[in-house]
Structures are given as structure tokens and as C-alpha cells.
Amino acid sequence: MESQKKRETGIVQVYTGEGKGKTTAAWGLAMRAVGQGQRVAIVQFMKTRHSGERIAAERLKPLLYVTGETSPYNACQNQSNSARCQEESRRIFKKATELLISGEWDVVILDEINVVLYYKYITREEMMHLLAMRRPETELILTGRGAPDWLIAAADLVTEMREIKHPAKRGLKARQGIEY
């Protein structure tokens, strides 16, 4: 199915903050776009291939394409894994760049890229170069905690998720199908 209508202008959106819902919001946008016949590429950083959204995406090919297999976020928080996590992030960033400039995708989502930037696995210069290469009609969504100020300034839309209350604080573990 072809896109119903190509957008003339895409924007850069950032979903950040300490609250839950950044990836969920990006995937919601992806579902909306696919529903309108647009092609969406999602590049996941610091997520395994076993996430619920990744499994569901397999059923939506070819309109929805997901790539990026790395160590999970919690493994990358451990300093002893930083070299491996940086290598994985750089490999996936290269793929993200290829997808973004290909012209094949109406929407490109870089899930958890803000965390990758926080750990400096990808430099500010590399990210700004990626933003400059974005085709004007391509919507680019960047998710993850800790979006740097310079990225927030470069974006067209920024949403900050703020945690008010979370069941993890009372010991409830992440639940399959809800948090992953």
C-alpha cells in the first residue's frame, strides 16, 4: 500500500523525561501513520528483539520496519559493558542514518537515542549531522530519557513525560505486554 499523501513538511519530535510513555507515544504515532498508509521505520537502541512491540511489528511488514538489536538499557548502565554498548549503538546509528536518508520512509523513529546521546556513544556532531541529512518531508521521532539541551533546541516539538506515581516504587516488577 502506498502512502495516502506525502507530507510536504516533516518535523523533528523529541519525547523525553523521567516518566513512562516515551516509547509508547512513538509507537502510537507509528500505528497512526501505518493506518494512513505511511511507511514507518523504527530503530531501537538498548532494547532486545523480544519486546512486545517488536513482536507485533513483525505482523505489520512491509509498512512497518523495525531494526536494532542491542544489549538492554540496564546492561548498558554497567560501566563494564560500555565498550560493547557503544559499538552496538554505533552500528545501529549507521543503519538509522541509511534509513533516514533513503527516502523510503515517511516516519523514522529512533527509540532510546536520547540515552545513547547521554552516554556519548554517539557524539553531538554526529547527531546534528544526521538531523541535517533528514529529508524535509520525513518525520523524525527521537525518544529516551535525558535528551540534551542542544537536541531540544534543534527539535520542532518536545514532549517531556513526568513521573507522578509509578507502581515500581512499591515493588511491582515490569509486566509482559504492559512494560515490555
Backbone as JSON Lines, residues from 0, in Angstrom:
{"i":0,"aa":"M","n":[0.84,-1.16,0.0],"ca":[0.0,0.0,0.0],"c":[0.89,1.24,0.0]}
{"i":1,"aa":"E","n":[0.58,2.19,-0.84],"ca":[1.36,3.42,-0.9],"c":[0.82,4.43,0.1]}
{"i":2,"aa":"S","n":[1.65,5.4,0.44],"ca":[1.2,6.47,1.32],"c":[0.02,7.17,0.69]}
{"i":3,"aa":"Q","n":[-0.97,7.51,1.51],"ca":[-2.14,8.22,1.02],"c":[-1.73,9.54,0.38]}
{"i":4,"aa":"K","n":[-0.88,10.27,1.07],"ca":[-0.41,11.55,0.56],"c":[0.92,11.85,1.24]}
{"i":5,"aa":"K","n":[1.91,12.19,0.46],"ca":[3.21,12.55,1.03],"c":[3.08,13.91,1.72]}
{"i":6,"aa":"R","n":[3.66,14.0,2.89],"ca":[3.7,15.29,3.58],"c":[4.72,16.17,2.9]}
{"i":7,"aa":"E","n":[4.44,17.44,2.87],"ca":[5.43,18.37,2.33],"c":[6.47,18.72,3.38]}
{"i":8,"aa":"T","n":[6.06,18.7,4.64],"ca":[6.98,19.06,5.7],"c":[6.89,18.06,6.84]}
{"i":9,"aa":"G","n":[8.02,17.47,7.17],"ca":[8.12,16.64,8.36],"c":[8.81,17.46,9.43]}
{"i":10,"aa":"I","n":[8.64,17.07,10.67],"ca":[9.29,17.78,11.76],"c":[10.11,16.81,12.59]}
{"i":11,"aa":"V","n":[10.92,17.36,13.48],"ca":[11.7,16.57,14.44],"c":[10.98,16.66,15.78]}
{"i":12,"aa":"Q","n":[10.61,15.49,16.33],"ca":[9.93,15.42,17.61],"c":[10.83,14.7,18.62]}
{"i":13,"aa":"V","n":[10.83,15.2,19.85],"ca":[11.59,14.57,20.94],"c":[10.61,14.23,22.05]}
{"i":14,"aa":"Y","n":[10.64,12.97,22.49],"ca":[9.88,12.52,23.66],"c":[10.92,12.15,24.71]}
{"i":15,"aa":"T","n":[10.92,12.87,25.82],"ca":[11.95,12.67,26.84],"c":[11.32,12.76,28.22]}
{"i":16,"aa":"G","n":[12.13,12.71,29.26],"ca":[11.66,12.86,30.62],"c":[11.81,11.56,31.4]}
{"i":17,"aa":"E","n":[11.59,11.66,32.7],"ca":[11.77,10.52,33.61],"c":[10.52,9.65,33.68]}
{"i":18,"aa":"G","n":[9.4,10.1,33.15],"ca":[8.16,9.34,33.22],"c":[8.04,8.27,32.15]}
{"i":19,"aa":"K","n":[7.1,7.37,32.37],"ca":[6.81,6.27,31.44],"c":[6.02,6.81,30.26]}
{"i":20,"aa":"G","n":[6.25,6.24,29.09],"ca":[5.39,6.57,27.96],"c":[6.06,7.11,26.72]}
{"i":21,"aa":"K","n":[7.37,7.28,26.74],"ca":[8.07,7.85,25.57],"c":[8.02,6.9,24.37]}
{"i":22,"aa":"T","n":[8.42,5.67,24.58],"ca":[8.37,4.68,23.5],"c":[6.92,4.41,23.11]}
{"i":23,"aa":"T","n":[6.05,4.31,24.09],"ca":[4.64,4.05,23.81],"c":[4.05,5.15,22.93]}
{"i":24,"aa":"A","n":[4.38,6.4,23.19],"ca":[3.89,7.51,22.36],"c":[4.42,7.39,20.94]}
{"i":25,"aa":"A","n":[5.68,7.05,20.8],"ca":[6.27,6.91,19.46],"c":[5.61,5.77,18.69]}
{"i":26,"aa":"W","n":[5.37,4.64,19.36],"ca":[4.72,3.52,18.7],"c":[3.27,3.85,18.36]}
{"i":27,"aa":"G","n":[2.62,4.63,19.2],"ca":[1.26,5.08,18.88],"c":[1.25,5.91,17.61]}
{"i":28,"aa":"L","n":[2.21,6.81,17.48],"ca":[2.34,7.59,16.25],"c":[2.61,6.67,15.07]}
{"i":29,"aa":"A","n":[3.45,5.67,15.26],"ca":[3.75,4.72,14.18],"c":[2.48,4.0,13.73]}
{"i":30,"aa":"M","n":[1.64,3.58,14.67],"ca":[0.39,2.89,14.32],"c":[-0.53,3.82,13.54]}
{"i":31,"aa":"R","n":[-0.61,5.08,13.96],"ca":[-1.43,6.06,13.26],"c":[-0.94,6.25,11.84]}
{"i":32,"aa":"A","n":[0.37,6.38,11.67],"ca":[0.94,6.58,10.34],"c":[0.7,5.36,9.45]}
{"i":33,"aa":"V","n":[0.93,4.16,9.98],"ca":[0.69,2.94,9.21],"c":[-0.79,2.85,8.82]}
{"i":34,"aa":"G","n":[-1.66,3.22,9.74],"ca":[-3.09,3.23,9.45],"c":[-3.46,4.14,8.3]}
{"i":35,"aa":"Q","n":[-2.67,5.16,8.08],"ca":[-2.89,6.1,6.98],"c":[-2.07,5.73,5.75]}
{"i":36,"aa":"G","n":[-1.48,4.54,5.76],"ca":[-0.75,4.05,4.6],"c":[0.67,4.56,4.48]}
{"i":37,"aa":"Q","n":[1.2,5.16,5.55],"ca":[2.57,5.65,5.51],"c":[3.53,4.54,5.92]}
{"i":38,"aa":"R","n":[4.75,4.67,5.45],"ca":[5.79,3.69,5.77],"c":[6.61,4.22,6.94]}
{"i":39,"aa":"V","n":[6.82,3.36,7.93],"ca":[7.49,3.75,9.17],"c":[8.67,2.83,9.42]}
{"i":40,"aa":"A","n":[9.82,3.4,9.74],"ca":[10.99,2.63,10.16],"c":[11.29,2.99,11.62]}
{"i":41,"aa":"I","n":[11.43,1.98,12.44],"ca":[11.75,2.18,13.86],"c":[13.1,1.53,14.13]}
{"i":42,"aa":"V","n":[14.01,2.31,14.66],"ca":[15.34,1.82,15.0],"c":[15.43,1.84,16.52]}
{"i":43,"aa":"Q","n":[15.6,0.67,17.12],"ca":[15.65,0.57,18.57],"c":[17.08,0.45,19.05]}
{"i":44,"aa":"F","n":[17.4,1.28,20.02],"ca":[18.68,1.22,20.72],"c":[18.38,0.69,22.12]}
{"i":45,"aa":"M","n":[19.3,-0.12,22.64],"ca":[19.21,-0.6,24.02],"c":[17.92,-1.36,24.31]}
{"i":46,"aa":"K","n":[17.47,-2.13,23.33],"ca":[16.29,-2.98,23.5],"c":[16.58,-4.32,22.84]}
{"i":47,"aa":"T","n":[16.06,-5.38,23.41],"ca":[16.25,-6.7,22.79],"c":[15.15,-6.94,21.76]}
{"i":48,"aa":"R","n":[15.31,-7.99,20.99],"ca":[14.33,-8.29,19.95],"c":[13.06,-8.91,20.52]}
{"i":49,"aa":"H","n":[12.99,-9.12,21.83],"ca":[11.85,-9.8,22.44],"c":[10.83,-8.85,23.05]}
{"i":50,"aa":"S","n":[10.94,-7.56,22.77],"ca":[9.94,-6.62,23.31],"c":[8.6,-6.87,22.62]}
{"i":51,"aa":"G","n":[7.52,-6.61,23.33],"ca":[6.18,-6.84,22.78],"c":[5.93,-6.06,21.51]}
{"i":52,"aa":"E","n":[6.38,-4.82,21.49],"ca":[6.16,-4.0,20.29],"c":[6.92,-4.56,19.09]}
{"i":53,"aa":"R","n":[8.1,-5.09,19.33],"ca":[8.9,-5.66,18.25],"c":[8.22,-6.9,17.66]}
{"i":54,"aa":"I","n":[7.65,-7.73,18.52],"ca":[6.95,-8.93,18.07],"c":[5.72,-8.54,17.25]}
{"i":55,"aa":"A","n":[4.95,-7.57,17.71],"ca":[3.77,-7.11,16.97],"c":[4.14,-6.51,15.63]}
{"i":56,"aa":"A","n":[5.26,-5.81,15.57],"ca":[5.69,-5.15,14.33],"c":[5.94,-6.14,13.21]}
{"i":57,"aa":"E","n":[6.36,-7.34,13.56],"ca":[6.59,-8.37,12.54],"c":[5.32,-8.63,11.73]}
{"i":58,"aa":"R","n":[4.18,-8.43,12.34],"ca":[2.9,-8.68,11.67],"c":[2.48,-7.53,10.77]}
{"i":59,"aa":"L","n":[3.17,-6.39,10.85],"ca":[2.78,-5.21,10.08],"c":[3.72,-4.9,8.93]}
{"i":60,"aa":"K","n":[4.64,-5.81,8.63],"ca":[5.53,-5.59,7.49],"c":[4.69,-5.62,6.22]}
{"i":61,"aa":"P","n":[5.02,-4.92,5.18],"ca":[6.19,-4.08,4.95],"c":[5.99,-2.62,5.32]}
{"i":62,"aa":"L","n":[4.79,-2.25,5.8],"ca":[4.57,-0.84,6.13],"c":[5.37,-0.42,7.35]}
{"i":63,"aa":"L","n":[5.64,-1.33,8.23],"ca":[6.38,-1.02,9.45],"c":[7.62,-1.9,9.49]}
{"i":64,"aa":"Y","n":[8.76,-1.28,9.65],"ca":[10.05,-1.99,9.68],"c":[10.74,-1.63,10.98]}
{"i":65,"aa":"V","n":[11.2,-2.64,11.7],"ca":[11.91,-2.41,12.96],"c":[13.27,-3.09,12.89]}
{"i":66,"aa":"T","n":[14.28,-2.39,13.36],"ca":[15.63,-2.94,13.39],"c":[16.31,-2.47,14.66]}
{"i":67,"aa":"G","n":[17.49,-3.02,14.91],"ca":[18.3,-2.59,16.04],"c":[18.25,-3.59,17.17]}
{"i":68,"aa":"E","n":[19.26,-4.41,17.25],"ca":[19.34,-5.39,18.32],"c":[20.58,-5.09,19.14]}
{"i":69,"aa":"T","n":[20.37,-4.73,20.39],"ca":[21.49,-4.38,21.26],"c":[21.29,-4.98,22.64]}
{"i":70,"aa":"S","n":[22.25,-4.72,23.46],"ca":[22.11,-5.05,24.87],"c":[21.0,-4.18,25.44]}
{"i":71,"aa":"P","n":[20.24,-4.7,26.4],"ca":[19.2,-3.88,27.0],"c":[19.77,-2.71,27.8]}
{"i":72,"aa":"Y","n":[18.94,-1.73,28.01],"ca":[19.32,-0.5,28.7],"c":[20.02,-0.77,30.03]}
{"i":73,"aa":"N","n":[19.45,-1.67,30.83],"ca":[20.04,-1.89,32.16],"c":[21.44,-2.48,32.07]}
{"i":74,"aa":"A","n":[21.72,-3.27,31.02],"ca":[23.08,-3.81,30.85],"c":[24.05,-2.69,30.48]}
{"i":75,"aa":"C","n":[23.58,-1.71,29.72],"ca":[24.46,-0.61,29.29],"c":[24.72,0.4,30.4]}
{"i":76,"aa":"Q","n":[23.95,0.34,31.48],"ca":[24.21,1.22,32.62],"c":[25.46,0.75,33.38]}
{"i":77,"aa":"N","n":[25.84,-0.49,33.2],"ca":[27.01,-1.05,33.85],"c":[28.26,-0.62,33.08]}
{"i":78,"aa":"Q","n":[29.15,0.07,33.74],"ca":[30.36,0.62,33.11],"c":[31.18,-0.44,32.37]}
{"i":79,"aa":"S","n":[31.18,-1.66,32.87],"ca":[31.98,-2.71,32.24],"c":[31.45,-3.1,30.86]}
{"i":80,"aa":"N","n":[30.23,-2.75,30.55],"ca":[29.64,-3.06,29.24],"c":[29.7,-1.89,28.27]}
{"i":81,"aa":"S","n":[30.27,-0.77,28.66],"ca":[30.17,0.44,27.85],"c":[30.81,0.3,26.47]}
{"i":82,"aa":"A","n":[31.93,-0.38,26.35],"ca":[32.57,-0.54,25.03],"c":[31.66,-1.32,24.09]}
{"i":83,"aa":"R","n":[31.06,-2.41,24.59],"ca":[30.16,-3.2,23.76],"c":[28.91,-2.4,23.39]}
{"i":84,"aa":"C","n":[28.36,-1.68,24.35],"ca":[27.16,-0.89,24.09],"c":[27.44,0.24,23.09]}
{"i":85,"aa":"Q","n":[28.61,0.84,23.19],"ca":[28.97,1.89,22.23],"c":[29.1,1.3,20.83]}
{"i":86,"aa":"E","n":[29.75,0.15,20.73],"ca":[29.92,-0.5,19.42],"c":[28.55,-0.83,18.81]}
{"i":87,"aa":"E","n":[27.67,-1.4,19.62],"ca":[26.32,-1.73,19.15],"c":[25.57,-0.46,18.73]}
{"i":88,"aa":"S","n":[25.66,0.57,19.54],"ca":[24.96,1.83,19.24],"c":[25.47,2.45,17.95]}
{"i":89,"aa":"R","n":[26.76,2.41,17.74],"ca":[27.34,2.99,16.53],"c":[26.91,2.21,15.28]}
{"i":90,"aa":"R","n":[26.85,0.9,15.41],"ca":[26.39,0.06,14.29],"c":[24.93,0.38,13.95]}
{"i":91,"aa":"I","n":[24.11,0.5,14.95],"ca":[22.69,0.78,14.72],"c":[22.49,2.22,14.23]}
{"i":92,"aa":"F","n":[23.3,3.14,14.73],"ca":[23.2,4.53,14.27],"c":[23.51,4.62,12.77]}
{"i":93,"aa":"K","n":[24.46,3.83,12.32],"ca":[24.78,3.79,10.89],"c":[23.56,3.32,10.09]}
{"i":94,"aa":"K","n":[22.89,2.29,10.58],"ca":[21.67,1.79,9.93],"c":[20.58,2.86,9.96]}
{"i":95,"aa":"A","n":[20.44,3.55,11.09],"ca":[19.44,4.62,11.21],"c":[19.7,5.71,10.18]}
{"i":96,"aa":"T","n":[20.95,6.07,10.0],"ca":[21.32,7.09,9.02],"c":[20.91,6.64,7.62]}
{"i":97,"aa":"E","n":[21.2,5.4,7.28],"ca":[20.83,4.86,5.96],"c":[19.32,4.92,5.75]}
{"i":98,"aa":"L","n":[18.56,4.53,6.75],"ca":[17.1,4.55,6.64],"c":[16.57,5.97,6.48]}
{"i":99,"aa":"L","n":[17.13,6.88,7.26],"ca":[16.65,8.26,7.24],"c":[16.89,8.94,5.9]}
{"i":100,"aa":"I","n":[18.01,8.7,5.29],"ca":[18.32,9.38,4.03],"c":[17.84,8.62,2.8]}
{"i":101,"aa":"S","n":[17.31,7.41,2.98],"ca":[16.91,6.59,1.83],"c":[15.72,7.15,1.06]}
{"i":102,"aa":"G","n":[14.86,7.9,1.73],"ca":[13.65,8.39,1.07],"c":[12.54,7.36,1.02]}
{"i":103,"aa":"E","n":[12.76,6.18,1.58],"ca":[11.75,5.12,1.55],"c":[10.73,5.22,2.69]}
{"i":104,"aa":"W","n":[11.04,6.01,3.7],"ca":[10.22,6.01,4.91],"c":[9.62,7.39,5.14]}
{"i":105,"aa":"D","n":[8.33,7.42,5.48],"ca":[7.64,8.67,5.8],"c":[7.95,9.11,7.23]}
{"i":106,"aa":"V","n":[8.1,8.14,8.11],"ca":[8.38,8.38,9.52],"c":[9.55,7.49,9.92]}
{"i":107,"aa":"V","n":[10.52,8.08,10.64],"ca":[11.63,7.31,11.19],"c":[11.67,7.6,12.69]}
{"i":108,"aa":"I","n":[11.67,6.54,13.48],"ca":[11.7,6.65,14.94],"c":[13.02,6.07,15.43]}
{"i":109,"aa":"L","n":[13.76,6.86,16.19],"ca":[14.98,6.38,16.83],"c":[14.67,6.23,18.32]}
{"i":110,"aa":"D","n":[14.28,5.03,18.68],"ca":[13.82,4.73,20.03],"c":[15.01,4.59,20.97]}
{"i":111,"aa":"E","n":[15.04,5.38,22.02],"ca":[16.09,5.43,23.05],"c":[17.38,6.09,22.57]}
{"i":112,"aa":"I","n":[17.34,6.83,21.49],"ca":[18.54,7.54,21.01],"c":[19.01,8.57,22.04]}
{"i":113,"aa":"N","n":[18.09,9.15,22.81],"ca":[18.5,10.16,23.8],"c":[19.41,9.55,24.86]}
{"i":114,"aa":"V","n":[19.16,8.29,25.21],"ca":[20.02,7.6,26.18],"c":[21.4,7.37,25.57]}
{"i":115,"aa":"V","n":[21.42,7.0,24.31],"ca":[22.69,6.8,23.59],"c":[23.49,8.1,23.58]}
{"i":116,"aa":"L","n":[22.8,9.21,23.38],"ca":[23.48,10.52,23.4],"c":[23.96,10.87,24.81]}
{"i":117,"aa":"Y","n":[23.15,10.53,25.81],"ca":[23.53,10.79,27.2],"c":[24.85,10.08,27.55]}
{"i":118,"aa":"Y","n":[24.98,8.82,27.13],"ca":[26.2,8.07,27.39],"c":[27.34,8.43,26.44]}
{"i":119,"aa":"K","n":[27.05,9.3,25.48],"ca":[28.05,9.78,24.5],"c":[28.57,8.65,23.61]}
{"i":120,"aa":"Y","n":[27.7,7.66,23.36],"ca":[28.04,6.6,22.41],"c":[28.0,7.16,20.99]}
{"i":121,"aa":"I","n":[27.19,8.17,20.78],"ca":[27.12,8.93,19.53],"c":[27.37,10.39,19.93]}
{"i":122,"aa":"T","n":[28.18,11.1,19.17],"ca":[28.53,12.47,19.53],"c":[27.46,13.47,19.09]}
{"i":123,"aa":"R","n":[27.52,14.62,19.7],"ca":[26.64,15.72,19.3],"c":[26.81,16.02,17.81]}
{"i":124,"aa":"E","n":[28.03,16.05,17.34],"ca":[28.31,16.37,15.93],"c":[27.67,15.33,15.02]}
{"i":125,"aa":"E","n":[27.79,14.07,15.38],"ca":[27.19,13.01,14.56],"c":[25.67,13.13,14.51]}
{"i":126,"aa":"M","n":[25.07,13.45,15.65],"ca":[23.61,13.57,15.69],"c":[23.16,14.8,14.91]}
{"i":127,"aa":"M","n":[23.86,15.91,15.06],"ca":[23.49,17.12,14.32],"c":[23.65,16.89,12.82]}
{"i":128,"aa":"H","n":[24.66,16.12,12.42],"ca":[24.83,15.77,11.01],"c":[23.65,14.94,10.52]}
{"i":129,"aa":"L","n":[23.2,14.0,11.34],"ca":[22.03,13.19,10.99],"c":[20.81,14.09,10.8]}
{"i":130,"aa":"L","n":[20.6,15.03,11.71],"ca":[19.45,15.95,11.6],"c":[19.54,16.76,10.31]}
{"i":131,"aa":"A","n":[20.74,17.18,9.95],"ca":[20.93,17.98,8.74],"c":[20.67,17.16,7.48]}
{"i":132,"aa":"M","n":[20.89,15.85,7.54],"ca":[20.68,14.99,6.37],"c":[19.22,14.58,6.2]}
{"i":133,"aa":"R","n":[18.4,14.81,7.2],"ca":[16.99,14.4,7.14],"c":[16.29,15.07,5.97]}
{"i":134,"aa":"R","n":[15.57,14.27,5.2],"ca":[14.79,14.82,4.1],"c":[13.67,15.67,4.69]}
{"i":135,"aa":"P","n":[13.36,16.82,4.13],"ca":[12.39,17.73,4.73],"c":[11.0,17.13,4.94]}
{"i":136,"aa":"E","n":[10.63,16.15,4.15],"ca":[9.29,15.56,4.27],"c":[9.24,14.41,5.27]}
{"i":137,"aa":"T","n":[10.38,14.0,5.8],"ca":[10.43,12.86,6.73],"c":[10.23,13.32,8.16]}
{"i":138,"aa":"E","n":[9.27,12.68,8.83],"ca":[9.03,12.93,10.26],"c":[10.06,12.12,11.04]}
{"i":139,"aa":"L","n":[10.74,12.74,11.97],"ca":[11.76,12.07,12.77],"c":[11.39,12.17,14.24]}
{"i":140,"aa":"I","n":[11.28,11.0,14.89],"ca":[10.9,10.94,16.3],"c":[12.1,10.4,17.08]}
{"i":141,"aa":"L","n":[12.48,11.09,18.15],"ca":[13.63,10.73,18.98],"c":[13.14,10.52,20.4]}
{"i":142,"aa":"T","n":[13.33,9.31,20.95],"ca":[12.82,9.04,22.29],"c":[13.95,8.76,23.28]}
{"i":143,"aa":"G","n":[13.61,8.8,24.55],"ca":[14.52,8.41,25.61],"c":[14.73,9.48,26.65]}
{"i":144,"aa":"R","n":[15.06,9.04,27.84],"ca":[15.36,9.95,28.95],"c":[16.58,10.8,28.62]}
{"i":145,"aa":"G","n":[16.65,11.95,29.24],"ca":[17.88,12.74,29.21],"c":[18.23,13.4,27.89]}
{"i":146,"aa":"A","n":[17.24,13.8,27.11],"ca":[17.55,14.5,25.86],"c":[18.41,15.72,26.18]}
{"i":147,"aa":"P","n":[19.54,15.88,25.49],"ca":[20.4,17.03,25.78],"c":[19.75,18.34,25.33]}
{"i":148,"aa":"D","n":[20.13,19.43,25.99],"ca":[19.56,20.74,25.69],"c":[19.73,21.12,24.22]}
{"i":149,"aa":"W","n":[20.88,20.78,23.63],"ca":[21.11,21.15,22.24],"c":[20.16,20.4,21.29]}
{"i":150,"aa":"L","n":[19.75,19.18,21.65],"ca":[18.79,18.44,20.83],"c":[17.39,19.03,21.01]}
{"i":151,"aa":"I","n":[17.06,19.38,22.22],"ca":[15.77,20.02,22.48],"c":[15.66,21.32,21.68]}
{"i":152,"aa":"A","n":[16.74,22.08,21.63],"ca":[16.74,23.34,20.87],"c":[16.59,23.09,19.37]}
{"i":153,"aa":"A","n":[17.12,22.0,18.88],"ca":[17.08,21.7,17.44],"c":[15.73,21.12,17.01]}
{"i":154,"aa":"A","n":[14.97,20.57,17.94],"ca":[13.7,19.9,17.61],"c":[12.6,20.92,17.35]}
{"i":155,"aa":"D","n":[11.57,20.45,16.66],"ca":[10.38,21.27,16.39],"c":[9.31,21.08,17.45]}
{"i":156,"aa":"L","n":[9.27,19.88,18.06],"ca":[8.28,19.55,19.07],"c":[8.99,18.75,20.15]}
{"i":157,"aa":"V","n":[8.78,19.11,21.4],"ca":[9.38,18.38,22.52],"c":[8.29,18.11,23.55]}
{"i":158,"aa":"T","n":[8.18,16.85,23.94],"ca":[7.26,16.46,25.0],"c":[8.08,15.81,26.1]}
{"i":159,"aa":"E","n":[7.84,16.26,27.34],"ca":[8.53,15.67,28.49],"c":[7.54,14.87,29.31]}
{"i":160,"aa":"M","n":[7.82,13.58,29.47],"ca":[7.0,12.72,30.31],"c":[7.5,12.89,31.75]}
{"i":161,"aa":"R","n":[6.59,13.16,32.66],"ca":[6.97,13.39,34.05],"c":[6.28,12.35,34.92]}
{"i":162,"aa":"E","n":[7.08,11.63,35.68],"ca":[6.51,10.63,36.58],"c":[5.89,11.31,37.78]}
{"i":163,"aa":"I","n":[4.65,10.96,38.04],"ca":[3.97,11.45,39.23],"c":[3.84,10.3,40.24]}
{"i":164,"aa":"K","n":[3.53,9.12,39.72],"ca":[3.38,7.94,40.56],"c":[3.66,6.73,39.69]}
{"i":165,"aa":"H","n":[4.37,5.74,40.22],"ca":[4.71,4.55,39.44],"c":[4.68,3.33,40.36]}
{"i":166,"aa":"P","n":[4.05,2.23,39.92],"ca":[3.96,1.04,40.78],"c":[5.31,0.38,41.07]}
{"i":167,"aa":"A","n":[6.33,0.66,40.31],"ca":[7.66,0.09,40.59],"c":[8.16,0.58,41.94]}
{"i":168,"aa":"K","n":[7.73,1.76,42.36],"ca":[8.16,2.31,43.66],"c":[7.67,1.46,44.82]}
{"i":169,"aa":"R","n":[6.61,0.7,44.59],"ca":[6.11,-0.19,45.65],"c":[6.44,-1.65,45.35]}
{"i":170,"aa":"G","n":[7.39,-1.87,44.41],"ca":[7.92,-3.2,44.18],"c":[7.32,-3.99,43.03]}
{"i":171,"aa":"L","n":[6.36,-3.43,42.31],"ca":[5.77,-4.16,41.18],"c":[6.77,-4.23,40.04]}
{"i":172,"aa":"K","n":[7.09,-5.45,39.6],"ca":[8.05,-5.67,38.52],"c":[7.41,-5.36,37.17]}
{"i":173,"aa":"A","n":[8.27,-5.12,36.16],"ca":[7.79,-4.91,34.79],"c":[6.98,-6.12,34.34]}
{"i":174,"aa":"R","n":[5.85,-5.85,33.68],"ca":[4.92,-6.92,33.3],"c":[4.93,-7.11,31.78]}
{"i":175,"aa":"Q","n":[4.97,-8.36,31.37],"ca":[4.95,-8.69,29.95],"c":[3.67,-8.17,29.31]}
{"i":176,"aa":"G","n":[3.81,-7.5,28.18],"ca":[2.66,-6.96,27.47],"c":[2.25,-5.57,27.93]}
{"i":177,"aa":"I","n":[2.76,-5.13,29.05],"ca":[2.46,-3.79,29.56],"c":[3.71,-2.92,29.53]}
{"i":178,"aa":"E","n":[4.78,-3.34,30.19],"ca":[6.03,-2.57,30.17],"c":[7.03,-3.09,29.15]}
{"i":179,"aa":"Y","n":[6.87,-4.3,28.68],"ca":[7.79,-4.81,27.65],"c":[7.07,-5.77,26.75]}
